[in-house]
Amino acid sequence: MSSQYKSLIEARDQWKSDIKMYKDFLKGESKTFEGRYGAEEYISMAENRLNDINLKLKEIEKENLPD
């Protein structure tokens, strides 16, 4: 497994963790408009980044398949 692949796996896991944390935050009671908006924006950005990482991982996996 390449170091790039390992790094992407670690980044993917961190983004998943961040998304869960911010979604949990949004489930709580007291939030300002700015706090809610910021969390929603971060979740959106993190989900997009997660999609990009998953595409790159699929590319790497496809390149490493035996012919």
Secondary structure as GFF3:
##gff-version 3
##sequence-region A 1 67
A	DSSP	alpha_helix	3	27	.	.	.	ID=ss1
A	DSSP	alpha_helix	33	63	.	.	.	ID=ss2
###
